[in-house]
Amino acid sequence: MAKSVNRRQFLLGKAAAETHIVSCVAYVQPEMAEAISQAITRTGLAEVPRSDGLGKLVVLIEAPTSAAILDVMDAVRALDGVLALHIAYQHSELATDLQEPHE
């Protein structure tokens, strides 16, 4: 269950930390797919768990803010050989909730 943050906490910068998780599909030049996948992974900014070998990569990004997610997406888009990058799924949750044990 999400914990509420009152207006005063938010304005004083005491809002609880969040974790944002995004999965994207990157369309890349097929002959550059492996190099692009390695470049993304090497940065440590994202993971590439799947590739179809035809120029589509699944890119997973985890960051503390939506702005940081967009920065990573811009960095991936700027790589040579990346034709497009589209969000497939986005989720945010309080970081403390992700650390709680599940029943």
N, C-alpha and C positions, 0 to 999 in steps of 0.2 A: 504494500500500500504506500502511495506517495505521501511524503511528509510535506505539510504546508509551510510556506514561508510568508511571514507577514510583511506588509509594506515597509515598515521601518527596517527590518532585517535586509530586505532587498536593496533599499536606498543606501544603506550603510555598507553594502558589499558583503553582507554576511549570509547571502543565500547559499544553500547547499550546493556542493559541486555536482555537476552532471557529467554523464558519459554519453556521447553521441556515437552511434554505430550506423554506418551507411554501407550498402552494397551497390556497386555500379557495374555497368557493362561498358567496357572500352572496345571500340571498334578501331582496329589498327591495321596497318599494311601487313598482310600475312607473312611476308618474307622478313619482317622486323619484329614479329610477335615475341619470339624468345628473348631478344635483346631488350625489348621494352619491358617485358615481365621481370627480367633480371634487374633492370634499372629501377623499377618501382620498388622491388623488394630490397635492393641495396640501400635505398634512402631510409628505410625503416619507417616511412610515413604510412605505408599501406602493405597489404598482402595480396598476392595473386594466387588463390587456391585452385583456379580452374582456367583452362584455355581449350578452345575447340580445335586449334591447329589451322583454322581458316581465317583468323583475324579477329576473333572475339575473346576477350579476357574478362573474368569476373574479378573485380577489385574490391577488397574490403578495407574500410577506413574506420578507425576508432580515434576519437579526439574529445577534448574536454568542452568544446563549444561548437556551435554551428558555424561560426566564422572560421575556426580552424579546419573544419571539414571542407569548407569552400576553398581555403588556401591549398589544401592537399589536392583537391580536384583541379584547381588551376595549374598546379605543378605537373600533374599527370597530363593534362591537356597540352601543356607546353613541350612535352617530349616529342622529339622528331619521330614521325611515323604514326602518331596518334591522330586518328581522323575525327573521333567523337567520343564523348564520355557522358553516359546518361545514368541518373539515379534509378535504381530498381527498388530500393527499400531504405527507409530511414527510421531510426528509433532512438529516443533519448530517455534516460532514466537517471534518477539520483544515484550517484556513485555508491553511496552507502547501501542502497537497496540491492545493488549487484553483489555486495559482499555478504549479505544475509543468507544464512542457510535456507534451502528450500525443503519443504516437507513432501 
